[in-house]
Amino acid sequence: MENRKIHIHKSKTLKLINVVSIEVKLCELDNLSHVLSEIIDTLERYMMQMGTKPVGPLVQKISYFVCDNGLLGTKRIFMRQAEVFIPHIEPPYSVSRMINVPNCMYTRFVGEVSNLQHAYSKIKVIAYEDNIKLNRDCYTVFIDNDKDRGIITSDIFIPKIA
């Protein structure tokens, strides 16, 4: 039987350099995976057009907002680190020399993507039990995707409120 234990660390820092990002607000979930895949591909092509290559894994920051129709929507910021800093960038893209997110609860998840929610939930349960206040933002670093086995490896960071 495989090890399905999710270990939580209470104080990790997410640090990214030369970050190119795009923000996407979603109120509708139709064709979500296709739309997101297209946005990520476009981001990576744009980076190459600007003379640099994406390095490292895709990082996604998720936060929530109320849509005009009253339903809960997601704001996703897709981030890729670049080989070199791009000093001038055009909307809808943005660039940061460094993103530093300290004092996060953290776990590495290895398993089926359909079970990724359990890692987020465990962080939130541990925070609740230990009376730790969390920011509502979640950062997911997509380390690996073994499509043959249907297994992903992701690092999850949820910042604590000081």
N, C-alpha and C positions, 0 to 999 in steps of 0.2 A: 504494500500500500504506500502511495506517495505521501510525502510530508506536506500537509496542508496548513501548517501553523503560520499565522501572520504575526510577525514580531514587530512591535511598535517601539520606536525611539522617540524620546520626548524633546530633544533639542538638536536639530540639524539645521544646516543652512543650505539654501539653494543659491548657487552663484553661476551666472551666465555672463559671457563677454561677447562683444560685437553682435548684438542681438538685432535681427530684423524681424518685425512682427506685423501682423494684420489682425484687426479686430472685426469680429462678426457677431451681429446680434440676431438671434433666431427666436421667432415666435411660433413658427410652423415647423413641424417635424417631418413633413413629407420629404422623401428622398434624402434624408439627413446624411447618410454615409456617402452617397454620391456627391452631394454638394460640398461636404467637408473635404473629401478627397480632391475635388477639383480646385478648391481654394488653396490647399497645401501644395499641389502641383504648380499652381500659378505663382505662389510665393517663391518656390524654389527656382522656377524659370526666371523670375524677376531678379533674383539674386545673381544668377549667372549672367544675365544681361548687364548687370551693374559691375561685372568683372570680378566676382568672387564666388566661391563655392560654399554650399551649406556644409557644416561640420557638426558631428555629434548628432544626438537624437532630436526628434521633434519634441517640443515642450508645449503643453496646452494649459492655459489658465482659464478656469471657469468661474464665473460669478452669475448672480441671478438678478432679474429685474421684472417689473410688472409691465406686460405688454398693453397696448392701447385697448385690446379686447378684454382686459382684466385678468388674463391668464399669466402664469409664470413663464418667463422666457429665459434663455441663457445668453450670456455674453461670453464669447470664447475669444481668447487671444492666442493665436498660433505663433510660436516663436521658433526661429532657427538661429543658431550661432553661425557666424560667417568667418571664413578664413582671415579676412581683413575687415577693418572698420569701413563702412560706407558713409562718408561725411554728408552727402546730399542725397536725400531720398524723397520720392514723390508719394503723395497720398494715393491710395489708401494705406500705404505702408508707413511704418515708423521705425526708428532705429535708436538703440541705446548702447552706449559704450559698455555699461555693466548693469546687470540687474542682480541685486543682492537681497535675498529674502531670509532674514535670520530668524532664529527661535521658532522653528517649525516642528510639528509632530510629523513623523516620517515612517514609511514602511516601503519595503520592496515587495511587490506582488508578482508571483509567477503562477500562471494558471490560465484557464479559459477566459476570454474577454467577458463572457456573460457573468463571470463571478467577480469581476473587478470591483463592483459595488460593495462587496463584503469587506474589502480593504478600507475603503472610505468609511464604511459603517463602524469597523473596529476602531479606527482612530477616534471617531466621534464618541463611541461608547467609553473608551478608556479616558478621554477628556472629561466626559460627564462624570464618570466614577471618581476621578481625581480632582474634580472641581476646577478644571482648566478651561478657560474661555478661548474659543477658536474664532478666528476671522472667518468670514463666509467664503473666502476665495480658496480654491483648490488648484494646485499645480500638479500636472501629471507629466512625467518624463517617459516617453515611449522608448525603452531601451532595445527591445527585440520583439520580433513577430515571427514565430515559427509556424508558417501557414500549413505545412505538412501535418504537424501535430495539433494545430489549433491552440497553441500556447503563446501567451504574450509575457513579456517581462516589463514591468513598469515601476518607476519610483514615484511615490506620492508624497507631496509636501502640503501640509495645511498649517498656515501661520497661526501662532498663538497671539492673543491680545495681551499686551503687557499690562 
